[in-house]
Amino acid sequence: LNLNNAHTLNVAVSFSTALILCSRSFKYGMFDATTQMSYIPLDVESKVKGKAAIDVLGSRLGKSGASLVQQGLVLIFGDILSAAPA
């Protein structure tokens, strides 16, 4: 893939933008709605406490896990550019 060519770079950026838009649309349209549906059978107090705990812990654990994976890849491959997919 020759990214020195302006046309190739434009196509790559456009394709990447479309992928991000599709993934975010799917996340907000499907994933967020289904996670909210899982709280329906709970009483009000359990909903509030459960949502807060899961949102905080899930977010922090997800970010921590992703950074651990990234650090592991850097340790294995030597630097971030070598760890990135080709």
C-alpha positions in Angstrom: 0.0 0.0 0.0 1.7 3.2 -1.2 0.4 6.0 1.0 2.7 8.6 -0.7 0.1 8.8 -3.5 -2.6 11.5 -2.7 -5.4 9.4 -4.3 -4.5 6.3 -2.3 -4.3 8.3 0.9 -7.7 9.9 0.2 -9.3 6.4 -0.4 -7.7 5.0 2.8 -8.9 7.9 4.9 -12.4 7.8 3.4 -12.7 4.0 4.0 -11.4 4.4 7.5 -13.9 7.2 8.2 -16.8 5.0 6.9 -15.7 2.1 9.1 -15.6 4.2 12.2 -19.0 5.7 11.4 -20.5 2.2 10.9 -19.0 0.8 14.1 -20.1 3.7 16.2 -23.6 3.6 14.7 -23.8 -0.1 15.5 -22.6 0.4 19.0 -25.0 3.1 19.8 -27.9 1.5 18.0 -27.6 -2.1 19.1 -25.1 -2.6 21.9 -26.2 0.3 24.2 -29.8 -0.5 23.8 -29.4 -4.2 24.6 -27.3 -3.4 27.7 -30.0 -1.1 28.9 -32.6 -3.8 28.4 -30.8 -6.1 30.8 -31.7 -3.7 33.6 -35.5 -3.9 33.0 -36.3 -6.8 35.4 -34.5 -5.1 38.3 -36.1 -2.8 40.9 -35.2 0.9 40.8 -32.5 0.8 43.5 -30.8 -2.2 41.9 -30.9 -0.5 38.5 -29.2 2.6 39.7 -26.5 0.8 41.7 -26.0 -1.8 39.1 -25.6 0.6 36.2 -23.2 2.8 38.2 -21.0 -0.1 39.2 -21.0 -1.7 35.8 -20.4 1.5 33.9 -17.5 2.6 36.2 -15.9 -0.8 36.6 -16.4 -1.9 33.0 -14.9 1.3 31.6 -11.9 1.2 33.8 -11.3 -2.5 33.4 -11.7 -2.3 29.6 -9.2 0.6 29.4 -6.8 -1.1 31.7 -7.0 -4.4 29.8 -6.4 -2.7 26.5 -3.4 -0.9 27.8 -2.0 -4.1 29.2 -2.4 -5.8 25.8 -0.7 -2.8 24.2 2.2 -2.9 26.6 2.6 -6.6 26.1 2.8 -6.2 22.4 5.4 -3.5 22.8 7.4 -5.7 25.1 7.2 -8.6 22.6 7.9 -6.7 19.4 10.2 -4.0 20.8 8.3 -0.9 19.7 4.8 0.2 18.9 5.3 0.4 15.1 6.5 -3.2 15.0 3.5 -4.3 17.1 1.0 -2.7 14.7 -0.6 -4.9 12.1 0.9 -4.4 8.6 
